[in-house]
Amino acid sequence: MSKNTQAPIPDSYPMTGGDGDYSYSRNSFYQRAGSEVAKSIVDNAIQENLDIKTISSSVSRNSFYIADFGCSVGPNTFTVVQNIIDAVQKKYQSDGLSSQVPEFEVFFNDHASNDFNTLFASLPPPRQYFAAGVPGSFHGRLFPESTLHIAYSSFSIQWLSKVPEELFDRNSMAWNKGRIYLTNAPNEVSEAYAAQFAKDMKNFLDARSKELVAGGLMVLTALSTPNEIYHFPVSPEFMFDLLGSSLMDMVKDGIISEEQVDEFNLPVFLASPEDMRRCIEKNGCFIIERMELLIPLSSINAQACAMNIRASVEGLISKHFGSEIIDELFGRFQKKLEESINLVEEIMTKRRNQLVTVLKRK
């Protein structure tokens, strides 16, 4: 008799904290490169789409509010925030309002389990803003109505609030046996992931639509797959497949059980531009000012790639399989990346897999 197996679903997926060799702060090169390549888009959006006069009435007490949703532990978030502030100051100056440049308040948001201690211990000492931490899921409300002037999120919205429940149901067509992601899976698995992403983005956009002032901007950067190439094998999801393959090799060697793999799935979905557009248009509160796929990297190596993914998912994997398998798992994973380095380079340095979306609150 078959049974339904529901794996415990963690309420958050923090990146590896601290500043050690495997920490996110030392191994977020891809996210850093993505922020750098998106910088000109953010700058242009602020110069062209931020209506200072419209939002001036909402700049209470001469304060300008910026939030980074899913900030993690730095240092990328600090660079992004400073770039935004520089662009806003330039906008005030170009509009002839240099004497009216407001004070800046920056809210760093992530789940309560995020390493806020490391984040705030590494705050740049000479900075042009006041800083505050806001713990909580960005899939819900975090700020009072009409508070924020600019909302930003980088490589965070691809993280789902939970793994679709159907993936753990042995009686479901979406039961994802022997896999940890949607690559090489039945269509029902992809559909379950897409449905969960749509629910999560609805909640995210509903919350931000209330928190942003009229005329405020939101910039979202995320891993993506082009509309015409939906998922595996020419997207970053290929590397999730290699990670799952590494786990299955450990099953064959008796290190972990197949049931453990069956009960584990990555809570990540790489939305296409069309997926994003549908969610935004359904919400109806934002104007899409720009939506563009970019190539963030010019080169990559297997070790750096393995370390980056380890920093992102080590906590999630340790919680399910135990921390004792981590070194072995990522050693095997790096070897697979080395064996497939030509395809990895093709995906990460020649394919447009970073989606930058600029939205304006109606």
ROKOL-268517 format. One record per residue: residue number from 0; residue in three letters; chain; y, z, x of N, C-alpha, C in turn. Coordinates in steps of 0.1 Angstrom, whole numbers. Layout:
BEGIN
(NUM,'ALA','A',(Y,Z,X),(Y,Z,X),(Y,Z,X))
...
This chain:
BEGIN
(0,'MET','A',(-12,0,8),(0,0,0),(12,0,9))
(1,'SER','A',(21,-9,6),(33,-10,14),(43,1,11))
(2,'LYS','A',(52,4,20),(61,14,17),(75,9,21))
(3,'ASN','A',(85,15,14),(99,12,18),(103,21,29))
(4,'THR','A',(109,16,39),(114,24,51),(129,22,52))
(5,'GLN','A',(136,33,50),(150,33,51),(154,40,64))
(6,'ALA','A',(158,33,74),(162,40,87),(175,47,84))
(7,'PRO','A',(177,59,91),(189,66,90),(201,57,95))
(8,'ILE','A',(211,57,87),(223,49,90),(234,58,95))
(9,'PRO','A',(238,56,108),(248,64,114),(262,61,107))
(10,'ASP','A',(270,71,106),(283,68,100),(294,63,109))
(11,'SER','A',(290,61,121),(300,55,131),(292,50,143))
(12,'TYR','A',(299,41,150),(292,35,162),(302,35,174))
(13,'PRO','A',(304,47,179),(314,48,190),(310,41,203))
(14,'MET','A',(319,35,210),(316,30,223),(314,41,232))
(15,'THR','A',(307,38,244),(304,49,253),(317,55,259))
(16,'GLY','A',(318,68,258),(331,74,262),(331,77,276))
(17,'GLY','A',(341,85,280),(343,89,294),(348,78,303))
(18,'ASP','A',(347,80,316),(351,69,325),(340,67,336))
(19,'GLY','A',(328,69,332),(317,67,341),(313,53,343))
(20,'ASP','A',(303,50,351),(299,37,354),(295,28,342))
(21,'TYR','A',(290,35,331),(285,27,320),(295,29,308))
(22,'SER','A',(307,34,310),(316,37,300),(323,24,295))
(23,'TYR','A',(328,24,283),(335,13,277),(348,10,284))
(24,'SER','A',(354,21,289),(367,19,296),(365,11,308))
(25,'ARG','A',(354,12,314),(351,4,327),(344,-9,324))
(26,'ASN','A',(339,-11,312),(331,-23,310),(335,-31,297))
(27,'SER','A',(347,-31,295),(352,-38,283),(360,-51,287))
(28,'PHE','A',(355,-58,298),(362,-69,303),(363,-80,293))
(29,'TYR','A',(353,-82,284),(354,-93,275),(365,-90,265))
(30,'GLN','A',(366,-78,260),(376,-74,250),(390,-75,257))
(31,'ARG','A',(391,-71,269),(404,-72,277),(408,-87,278))
(32,'ALA','A',(399,-96,281),(402,-110,282),(406,-116,269))
(33,'GLY','A',(399,-111,258),(402,-116,245),(416,-112,241))
(34,'SER','A',(420,-100,244),(434,-95,241),(444,-103,249))
(35,'GLU','A',(441,-106,261),(450,-114,270),(453,-128,264))
(36,'VAL','A',(442,-134,260),(443,-148,256),(450,-148,242))
(37,'ALA','A',(449,-137,234),(455,-137,221),(470,-132,222))
(38,'LYS','A',(474,-128,234),(488,-123,235),(499,-132,231))
(39,'SER','A',(498,-145,235),(508,-154,231),(509,-156,216))
(40,'ILE','A',(497,-156,209),(497,-157,195),(504,-145,188))
(41,'VAL','A',(501,-133,193),(508,-121,188),(523,-122,190))
(42,'ASP','A',(527,-126,202),(541,-127,205),(548,-137,196))
(43,'ASN','A',(542,-148,194),(548,-159,186),(548,-154,171))
(44,'ALA','A',(538,-147,167),(537,-142,153),(549,-133,150))
(45,'ILE','A',(552,-124,160),(562,-114,158),(576,-121,158))
(46,'GLN','A',(578,-131,167),(590,-138,168),(593,-147,155))
(47,'GLU','A',(582,-153,150),(584,-163,140),(581,-157,126))
(48,'ASN','A',(573,-147,125),(569,-143,111),(573,-128,107))
(49,'LEU','A',(578,-121,117),(582,-107,114),(597,-108,109))
(50,'ASP','A',(599,-105,96),(612,-106,91),(619,-92,92))
(51,'ILE','A',(627,-91,102),(634,-78,104),(642,-73,93))
(52,'LYS','A',(649,-82,87),(658,-79,75),(650,-74,63))
(53,'THR','A',(638,-80,61),(630,-76,50),(625,-62,51))
(54,'ILE','A',(620,-60,64),(614,-47,66),(624,-36,70))
(55,'SER','A',(636,-39,72),(646,-29,77),(648,-18,67))
(56,'SER','A',(647,-21,55),(649,-11,45),(637,0,45))
(57,'SER','A',(626,-5,51),(614,4,51),(613,12,65))
(58,'VAL','A',(622,9,74),(622,16,87),(629,29,85))
(59,'SER','A',(622,38,79),(628,51,76),(630,59,89))
(60,'ARG','A',(641,66,89),(645,75,101),(645,67,114))
(61,'ASN','A',(648,54,113),(649,45,124),(636,45,132))
(62,'SER','A',(624,45,125),(611,45,131),(603,33,127))
(63,'PHE','A',(596,27,137),(588,15,135),(573,19,137))
(64,'TYR','A',(565,17,128),(551,22,128),(541,11,131))
(65,'ILE','A',(533,13,141),(522,4,146),(509,11,146))
(66,'ALA','A',(498,5,141),(485,11,141),(475,2,148))
(67,'ASP','A',(466,7,156),(455,-1,162),(443,5,156))
(68,'PHE','A',(436,-3,148),(424,1,140),(412,-2,149))
(69,'GLY','A',(404,8,152),(392,7,161),(397,6,175))
(70,'CYS','A',(405,16,180),(411,15,193),(402,18,204))
(71,'SER','A',(391,25,201),(381,30,212),(388,39,222))
(72,'VAL','A',(385,38,235),(389,47,244),(399,42,255))
(73,'GLY','A',(404,30,253),(413,24,263),(405,18,275))
(74,'PRO','A',(413,12,284),(427,11,284),(433,-1,277))
(75,'ASN','A',(424,-9,271),(428,-22,264),(439,-19,254))
(76,'THR','A',(437,-9,246),(446,-6,235),(460,-3,239))
(77,'PHE','A',(461,3,251),(475,6,256),(482,-7,260))
(78,'THR','A',(475,-16,266),(481,-29,270),(486,-36,258))
(79,'VAL','A',(477,-37,247),(480,-44,235),(493,-38,228))
(80,'VAL','A',(493,-25,227),(504,-18,221),(517,-20,228))
(81,'GLN','A',(517,-20,241),(529,-22,248),(534,-37,246))
(82,'ASN','A',(524,-46,246),(528,-60,244),(535,-62,230))
(83,'ILE','A',(529,-55,220),(535,-56,206),(549,-50,206))
(84,'ILE','A',(551,-39,213),(564,-32,213),(574,-41,220))
(85,'ASP','A',(570,-47,232),(579,-56,239),(583,-68,230))
(86,'ALA','A',(574,-73,222),(577,-84,214),(586,-80,202))
(87,'VAL','A',(584,-69,197),(593,-64,186),(607,-62,191))
(88,'GLN','A',(608,-56,203),(622,-54,209),(629,-67,211))
(89,'LYS','A',(621,-77,216),(626,-90,218),(631,-96,205))
(90,'LYS','A',(624,-94,195),(627,-99,181),(640,-93,177))
(91,'TYR','A',(642,-80,178),(655,-74,174),(666,-80,182))
(92,'GLN','A',(664,-82,195),(675,-87,204),(678,-102,200))
(93,'SER','A',(668,-110,197),(670,-124,194),(677,-125,180))
(94,'ASP','A',(675,-115,172),(682,-115,159),(696,-109,159))
(95,'GLY','A',(700,-106,171),(714,-100,173),(714,-85,168))
(96,'LEU','A',(703,-78,169),(702,-64,164),(698,-55,175))
(97,'SER','A',(703,-58,187),(699,-49,198),(702,-35,196))
(98,'SER','A',(713,-32,190),(718,-18,188),(710,-11,177))
(99,'GLN','A',(701,-19,170),(693,-13,159),(678,-12,162))
(100,'VAL','A',(675,-14,175),(661,-13,179),(656,2,175))
(101,'PRO','A',(645,3,167),(641,16,163),(632,23,173))
(102,'GLU','A',(629,36,171),(619,43,179),(605,39,174))
(103,'PHE','A',(595,39,183),(582,34,179),(572,46,178))
(104,'GLU','A',(564,45,168),(553,55,166),(540,47,165))
(105,'VAL','A',(531,50,174),(518,43,175),(507,52,170))
(106,'PHE','A',(499,47,161),(487,54,156),(475,48,162))
(107,'PHE','A',(467,56,169),(454,51,174),(443,56,165))
(108,'ASN','A',(436,46,159),(426,49,149),(412,46,154))
(109,'ASP','A',(403,55,151),(389,52,153),(381,63,146))
(110,'HIS','A',(368,62,145),(360,72,139),(362,86,146))
(111,'ALA','A',(359,96,139),(361,110,145),(352,112,157))
(112,'SER','A',(341,105,157),(332,106,169),(337,98,181))
(113,'ASN','A',(347,91,180),(353,84,191),(358,94,202))
(114,'ASP','A',(357,90,215),(362,99,225),(377,99,226))
(115,'PHE','A',(383,106,217),(398,107,217),(403,115,229))
(116,'ASN','A',(394,124,235),(399,131,247),(402,122,258))
(117,'THR','A',(392,113,261),(395,103,272),(406,94,268))
(118,'LEU','A',(407,90,256),(418,81,251),(432,87,255))
(119,'PHE','A',(434,99,250),(447,105,252),(449,111,266))
(120,'ALA','A',(439,114,273),(440,118,287),(445,106,296))
(121,'SER','A',(442,94,291),(446,82,299),(458,75,294))
(122,'LEU','A',(465,81,284),(478,75,279),(487,73,291))
(123,'PRO','A',(494,61,291),(504,58,302),(515,69,301))
(124,'PRO','A',(518,76,312),(528,86,311),(542,81,308))
(125,'PRO','A',(547,70,314),(560,65,310),(558,54,300))
(126,'ARG','A',(560,58,287),(558,49,276),(569,49,266))
(127,'GLN','A',(570,38,259),(582,37,250),(578,40,235))
(128,'TYR','A',(569,49,233),(564,52,220),(559,66,219))
(129,'PHE','A',(559,71,207),(552,84,204),(538,80,199))
(130,'ALA','A',(528,89,203),(514,86,200),(508,96,191))
(131,'ALA','A',(499,91,183),(491,100,174),(478,94,172))
(132,'GLY','A',(468,103,170),(454,99,167),(451,100,152))
(133,'VAL','A',(445,90,147),(441,90,133),(426,88,131))
(134,'PRO','A',(418,99,130),(404,97,129),(400,93,115))
(135,'GLY','A',(390,84,114),(385,80,101),(381,65,101))
(136,'SER','A',(373,61,91),(368,47,90),(379,39,85))
(137,'PHE','A',(381,27,92),(392,18,87),(387,10,75))
(138,'HIS','A',(375,13,69),(371,7,57),(377,14,45))
(139,'GLY','A',(385,24,47),(392,31,37),(406,34,40))
(140,'ARG','A',(413,41,31),(427,44,34),(429,54,45))
(141,'LEU','A',(439,52,53),(442,62,64),(457,66,64))
(142,'PHE','A',(465,58,57),(480,61,58),(486,60,44))
(143,'PRO','A',(497,67,42),(504,66,29),(508,52,26))
(144,'GLU','A',(511,49,14),(515,36,9),(528,31,16))
(145,'SER','A',(528,19,20),(540,12,26),(545,20,38))
(146,'THR','A',(536,22,47),(539,30,60),(540,21,72))
(147,'LEU','A',(531,12,74),(529,5,86),(538,-8,86))
(148,'HIS','A',(543,-11,98),(550,-24,100),(541,-35,107))
(149,'ILE','A',(533,-30,116),(523,-39,122),(510,-32,123))
(150,'ALA','A',(499,-39,118),(486,-34,120),(478,-43,129))
(151,'TYR','A',(470,-38,137),(463,-46,147),(449,-41,148))
(152,'SER','A',(440,-50,150),(426,-46,153),(419,-57,162))
(153,'SER','A',(413,-52,172),(407,-61,182),(392,-58,184))
(154,'PHE','A',(384,-67,181),(369,-66,183),(363,-54,176))
(155,'SER','A',(368,-51,164),(364,-40,156),(358,-44,143))
(156,'ILE','A',(365,-53,136),(361,-56,122),(347,-63,121))
(157,'GLN','A',(341,-67,133),(328,-73,132),(317,-62,130))
(158,'TRP','A',(322,-49,132),(313,-38,130),(313,-34,115))
(159,'LEU','A',(301,-34,110),(299,-31,96),(299,-16,93))
(160,'SER','A',(302,-13,81),(302,2,77),(287,7,77))
(161,'LYS','A',(278,-2,75),(264,2,75),(255,-11,76))
(162,'VAL','A',(243,-9,80),(233,-20,80),(229,-23,66))
(163,'PRO','A',(229,-36,62),(224,-38,48),(211,-32,45))
(164,'GLU','A',(210,-25,34),(198,-17,31),(186,-26,29))
(165,'GLU','A',(188,-38,24),(176,-47,22),(168,-49,35))
(166,'LEU','A',(174,-48,46),(167,-51,59),(156,-41,62))
(167,'PHE','A',(156,-30,55),(146,-19,58),(136,-19,47))
(168,'ASP','A',(137,-27,37),(128,-27,25),(117,-37,28))
(169,'ARG','A',(105,-31,29),(93,-40,32),(90,-49,20))
(170,'ASN','A',(95,-46,8),(92,-55,-3),(103,-65,-5))
(171,'SER','A',(113,-65,4),(125,-74,2),(123,-86,11))
(172,'MET','A',(127,-98,6),(127,-110,15),(136,-109,27))
(173,'ALA','A',(145,-99,27),(154,-96,38),(148,-86,48))
(174,'TRP','A',(136,-81,46),(130,-72,55),(130,-79,69))
(175,'ASN','A',(136,-72,79),(138,-79,92),(128,-74,102))
(176,'LYS','A',(115,-76,99),(105,-72,108),(105,-78,122))
(177,'GLY','A',(104,-70,132),(103,-75,146),(116,-80,152))
(178,'ARG','A',(127,-78,144),(140,-83,149),(151,-72,147))
(179,'ILE','A',(162,-73,155),(173,-63,154),(185,-69,149))
(180,'TYR','A',(185,-82,145),(197,-89,141),(192,-101,132))
(181,'LEU','A',(202,-110,128),(199,-121,120),(194,-133,127))
(182,'THR','A',(195,-134,140),(190,-145,147),(175,-147,145))
(183,'ASN','A',(172,-160,142),(158,-164,140),(152,-157,128))
(184,'ALA','A',(160,-152,119),(155,-145,107),(156,-154,95))
(185,'PRO','A',(149,-150,84),(150,-158,72),(165,-158,67))
(186,'ASN','A',(168,-168,58),(181,-169,53),(185,-156,45))
(187,'GLU','A',(176,-149,39),(179,-138,32),(185,-127,40))
(188,'VAL','A',(181,-126,53),(187,-117,62),(202,-120,65))
(189,'SER','A',(205,-133,68),(219,-137,70),(227,-134,58))
(190,'GLU','A',(221,-137,46),(229,-135,34),(232,-120,31))
(191,'ALA','A',(222,-111,35),(225,-97,33),(236,-92,43))
(192,'TYR','A',(236,-97,55),(246,-94,64),(260,-99,59))
(193,'ALA','A',(260,-112,55),(273,-117,50),(278,-110,38))
(194,'ALA','A',(269,-105,29),(273,-98,17),(279,-84,21))
(195,'GLN','A',(273,-78,31),(278,-65,35),(292,-67,42))
(196,'PHE','A',(294,-77,50),(307,-80,56),(317,-82,45))
(197,'ALA','A',(314,-90,35),(324,-93,24),(328,-80,17))
(198,'LYS','A',(318,-71,15),(322,-58,9),(331,-50,18))
(199,'ASP','A',(327,-49,31),(335,-41,41),(349,-47,42))
(200,'MET','A',(350,-60,43),(364,-66,44),(372,-65,32))
(201,'LYS','A',(366,-64,20),(373,-61,8),(379,-48,9))
(202,'ASN','A',(372,-38,13),(377,-24,15),(388,-23,25))
(203,'PHE','A',(385,-30,37),(395,-30,48),(408,-36,43))
(204,'LEU','A',(408,-48,37),(420,-55,33),(427,-48,21))
(205,'ASP','A',(419,-42,12),(425,-34,1),(433,-22,7))
(206,'ALA','A',(427,-16,17),(434,-4,23),(447,-8,30))
(207,'ARG','A',(446,-19,38),(457,-23,46),(468,-29,37))
(208,'SER','A',(464,-35,26),(474,-41,17),(483,-30,11))
(209,'LYS','A',(478,-18,9),(486,-7,4),(494,0,16))
(210,'GLU','A',(489,0,28),(495,7,39),(506,-1,45))
(211,'LEU','A',(505,-14,45),(516,-22,52),(528,-24,42))
(212,'VAL','A',(539,-24,49),(552,-27,41),(552,-42,37))
(213,'ALA','A',(560,-45,27),(562,-59,24),(568,-66,36))
(214,'GLY','A',(562,-78,40),(567,-85,52),(561,-80,65))
(215,'GLY','A',(553,-69,64),(546,-64,76),(535,-74,81))
(216,'LEU','A',(532,-73,93),(522,-82,99),(509,-75,102))
(217,'MET','A',(498,-82,102),(485,-77,106),(478,-88,115))
(218,'VAL','A',(474,-84,127),(467,-93,136),(452,-88,138))
(219,'LEU','A',(443,-97,135),(429,-93,136),(422,-103,146))
(220,'THR','A',(415,-97,156),(408,-104,166),(393,-100,165))
(221,'ALA','A',(384,-110,165),(370,-106,163),(361,-117,169))
(222,'LEU','A',(349,-113,173),(339,-123,177),(336,-132,164))
(223,'SER','A',(334,-144,166),(332,-153,155),(322,-164,158))
(224,'THR','A',(318,-171,148),(310,-184,149),(318,-195,142))
(225,'PRO','A',(319,-206,148),(326,-217,141),(319,-221,128))
(226,'ASN','A',(327,-226,118),(321,-230,105),(309,-240,106))
(227,'GLU','A',(311,-249,115),(301,-260,116),(289,-256,124))
(228,'ILE','A',(290,-245,131),(278,-240,139),(275,-226,135))
(229,'TYR','A',(269,-224,124),(267,-211,119),(256,-203,125))
(230,'HIS','A',(260,-194,134),(250,-185,141),(242,-192,152))
(231,'PHE','A',(232,-185,156),(223,-189,167),(220,-203,167))
(232,'PRO','A',(218,-210,179),(218,-204,192),(230,-206,200))
(233,'VAL','A',(241,-212,195),(253,-215,203),(264,-205,200))
(234,'SER','A',(262,-193,198),(272,-183,196),(268,-170,204))
(235,'PRO','A',(278,-161,205),(274,-148,212),(262,-141,206))
(236,'GLU','A',(258,-144,194),(247,-138,188),(234,-140,196))
(237,'PHE','A',(234,-151,204),(223,-153,213),(219,-141,221))
(238,'MET','A',(229,-134,225),(226,-122,234),(220,-111,226))
(239,'PHE','A',(223,-110,213),(217,-100,205),(202,-103,204))
(240,'ASP','A',(199,-116,203),(185,-120,203),(178,-116,216))
(241,'LEU','A',(184,-118,227),(178,-114,240),(176,-99,240))
(242,'LEU','A',(185,-91,235),(184,-77,234),(172,-73,226))
(243,'GLY','A',(170,-79,214),(159,-77,205),(146,-81,212))
(244,'SER','A',(146,-92,219),(134,-96,227),(130,-86,237))
(245,'SER','A',(140,-80,244),(137,-70,254),(130,-58,248))
(246,'LEU','A',(135,-54,236),(128,-43,229),(114,-46,225))
(247,'MET','A',(112,-59,220),(98,-63,217),(89,-63,229))
(248,'ASP','A',(95,-67,240),(87,-66,253),(82,-52,256))
(249,'MET','A',(91,-43,253),(88,-28,255),(77,-24,245))
(250,'VAL','A',(77,-30,233),(67,-27,223),(53,-31,229))
(251,'LYS','A',(53,-43,235),(40,-49,240),(35,-40,252))
(252,'ASP','A',(45,-34,259),(41,-25,270),(38,-11,266))
(253,'GLY','A',(39,-8,253),(36,5,248),(46,16,251))
(254,'ILE','A',(59,11,254),(70,21,257),(76,26,244))
(255,'ILE','A',(77,17,234),(82,21,221),(73,15,211))
(256,'SER','A',(74,19,198),(65,13,188),(72,2,180))
(257,'GLU','A',(64,-7,175),(69,-18,167),(76,-13,155))
(258,'GLU','A',(71,-2,149),(78,4,137),(92,8,141))
(259,'GLN','A',(94,13,153),(108,17,157),(117,5,157))
(260,'VAL','A',(112,-6,161),(120,-19,161),(123,-23,147))
(261,'ASP','A',(113,-23,139),(114,-27,125),(125,-19,118))
(262,'GLU','A',(126,-6,122),(136,3,115),(150,3,122))
(263,'PHE','A',(152,-7,130),(165,-7,137),(171,-21,136))
(264,'ASN','A',(184,-21,132),(192,-34,131),(206,-31,135))
(265,'LEU','A',(212,-41,142),(226,-39,146),(235,-41,135))
(266,'PRO','A',(245,-32,133),(254,-32,122),(266,-41,126))
(267,'VAL','A',(264,-54,129),(274,-63,134),(273,-76,126))
(268,'PHE','A',(284,-82,123),(284,-96,117),(295,-104,123))
(269,'LEU','A',(292,-115,128),(302,-124,134),(306,-134,123))
(270,'ALA','A',(317,-132,117),(322,-140,106),(328,-153,111))
(271,'SER','A',(325,-164,104),(332,-177,107),(346,-176,101))
(272,'PRO','A',(355,-186,105),(368,-186,99),(368,-188,84))
(273,'GLU','A',(358,-195,79),(357,-197,65),(353,-184,58))
(274,'ASP','A',(344,-176,64),(341,-163,59),(354,-154,57))
(275,'MET','A',(362,-154,68),(374,-146,68),(384,-151,58))
(276,'ARG','A',(385,-164,57),(395,-170,47),(391,-166,33))
(277,'ARG','A',(378,-167,30),(374,-163,16),(378,-149,13))
(278,'CYS','A',(375,-140,22),(378,-126,20),(393,-124,18))
(279,'ILE','A',(401,-130,26),(416,-129,26),(422,-134,13))
(280,'GLU','A',(417,-146,9),(422,-152,-3),(418,-145,-16))
(281,'LYS','A',(406,-139,-15),(401,-131,-26),(409,-118,-28))
(282,'ASN','A',(414,-112,-17),(423,-101,-17),(436,-104,-24))
(283,'GLY','A',(442,-115,-19),(454,-121,-25),(467,-114,-21))
(284,'CYS','A',(467,-105,-12),(479,-97,-9),(485,-102,4))
(285,'PHE','A',(479,-112,11),(484,-116,24),(485,-131,25))
(286,'ILE','A',(495,-135,33),(497,-149,36),(490,-151,50))
(287,'ILE','A',(482,-162,51),(476,-165,64),(486,-173,72))
(288,'GLU','A',(492,-167,82),(502,-174,90),(495,-182,101))
(289,'ARG','A',(484,-177,106),(477,-185,116),(462,-180,117))
(290,'MET','A',(453,-189,119),(439,-186,121),(434,-196,132))
(291,'GLU','A',(430,-191,143),(426,-199,154),(414,-194,162))
(292,'LEU','A',(405,-203,166),(394,-199,174),(398,-202,189))
(293,'LEU','A',(395,-192,197),(399,-193,211),(387,-191,221))
(294,'ILE','A',(389,-195,233),(379,-193,244),(385,-182,253))
(295,'PRO','A',(380,-170,253),(386,-160,261),(383,-159,276))
(296,'LEU','A',(371,-165,279),(366,-163,293),(366,-176,300))
(297,'SER','A',(368,-176,313),(367,-188,322),(354,-187,331))
(298,'SER','A',(349,-175,332),(336,-173,339),(329,-160,335))
(299,'ILE','A',(317,-159,338),(309,-147,334),(297,-145,343))
(300,'ASN','A',(292,-133,344),(280,-131,351),(271,-122,343))
(301,'ALA','A',(258,-122,346),(248,-115,338),(250,-100,338))
(302,'GLN','A',(253,-95,350),(254,-80,351),(266,-75,343))
(303,'ALA','A',(277,-82,344),(289,-77,337),(287,-78,322))
(304,'CYS','A',(280,-89,318),(277,-91,304),(268,-80,298))
(305,'ALA','A',(257,-76,306),(248,-66,302),(255,-52,301))
(306,'MET','A',(264,-50,311),(271,-37,311),(281,-36,299))
(307,'ASN','A',(287,-47,295),(296,-48,284),(289,-44,271))
(308,'ILE','A',(277,-51,269),(270,-48,257),(264,-34,257))
(309,'ARG','A',(260,-29,269),(255,-16,270),(265,-6,266))
(310,'ALA','A',(278,-8,270),(289,1,267),(291,1,252))
(311,'SER','A',(288,-10,245),(291,-11,231),(280,-5,222))
(312,'VAL','A',(267,-6,227),(256,-2,218),(247,9,223))
(313,'GLU','A',(250,14,235),(241,24,241),(240,36,231))
(314,'GLY','A',(250,41,226),(250,53,217),(241,50,205))
(315,'LEU','A',(243,38,199),(235,34,187),(220,34,190))
(316,'ILE','A',(217,28,202),(203,26,206),(197,40,210))
(317,'SER','A',(204,48,217),(199,61,221),(196,69,209))
(318,'LYS','A',(204,69,199),(202,77,187),(189,73,180))
(319,'HIS','A',(186,61,180),(174,56,173),(161,57,182))
(320,'PHE','A',(162,52,194),(150,51,203),(149,62,213))
(321,'GLY','A',(160,69,215),(160,80,226),(166,74,239))
(322,'SER','A',(174,83,245),(181,79,257),(173,75,269))
(323,'GLU','A',(160,80,269),(151,78,280),(148,63,282))
(324,'ILE','A',(150,54,272),(146,40,274),(158,32,278))
(325,'ILE','A',(170,37,279),(182,29,281),(182,21,294))
(326,'ASP','A',(179,28,305),(179,21,318),(169,10,318))
(327,'GLU','A',(157,13,313),(147,2,313),(150,-9,304))
(328,'LEU','A',(155,-6,293),(159,-17,283),(170,-26,289))
(329,'PHE','A',(180,-20,294),(191,-29,299),(188,-36,312))
(330,'GLY','A',(178,-30,320),(174,-37,332),(166,-50,327))
(331,'ARG','A',(158,-49,317),(151,-61,312),(161,-70,305))
(332,'PHE','A',(170,-65,298),(180,-73,292),(188,-81,302))
(333,'GLN','A',(193,-75,313),(200,-82,323),(192,-93,329))
(334,'LYS','A',(179,-91,331),(170,-101,337),(169,-113,328))
(335,'LYS','A',(168,-111,315),(168,-122,305),(181,-129,305))
(336,'LEU','A',(192,-122,307),(205,-129,308),(206,-138,320))
(337,'GLU','A',(201,-133,331),(200,-141,344),(192,-153,342))
(338,'GLU','A',(181,-152,335),(172,-163,333),(178,-174,324))
(339,'SER','A',(187,-169,315),(194,-178,306),(209,-180,309))
(340,'ILE','A',(213,-178,321),(227,-178,325),(234,-191,321))
(341,'ASN','A',(227,-202,322),(234,-215,319),(238,-215,304))
(342,'LEU','A',(229,-210,295),(233,-210,281),(243,-199,278))
(343,'VAL','A',(242,-188,285),(252,-177,283),(266,-182,288))
(344,'GLU','A',(267,-189,299),(280,-195,303),(285,-205,293))
(345,'GLU','A',(276,-214,288),(280,-224,278),(286,-217,266))
(346,'ILE','A',(280,-206,261),(284,-199,249),(298,-192,252))
(347,'MET','A',(298,-185,263),(310,-176,265),(322,-182,272))
(348,'THR','A',(320,-193,278),(331,-199,285),(335,-213,281))
(349,'LYS','A',(327,-219,272),(330,-232,267),(331,-233,252))
(350,'ARG','A',(326,-223,245),(326,-223,230),(337,-215,225))
(351,'ARG','A',(343,-219,214),(354,-211,208),(348,-200,199))
(352,'ASN','A',(347,-188,204),(340,-178,197),(348,-165,194))
(353,'GLN','A',(361,-166,197),(370,-155,193),(380,-160,183))
(354,'LEU','A',(380,-153,171),(389,-157,160),(401,-147,160))
(355,'VAL','A',(413,-153,160),(425,-146,159),(432,-150,146))
(356,'THR','A',(434,-140,137),(440,-142,124),(453,-134,123))
(357,'VAL','A',(464,-141,119),(477,-135,117),(480,-135,102))
(358,'LEU','A',(482,-123,97),(484,-122,82),(498,-115,80))
(359,'LYS','A',(504,-119,69),(517,-113,65),(516,-107,51))
(360,'ARG','A',(520,-95,50),(519,-88,37),(529,-95,27))
(361,'LYS','A',(525,-99,16),(534,-105,6),(543,-95,0))
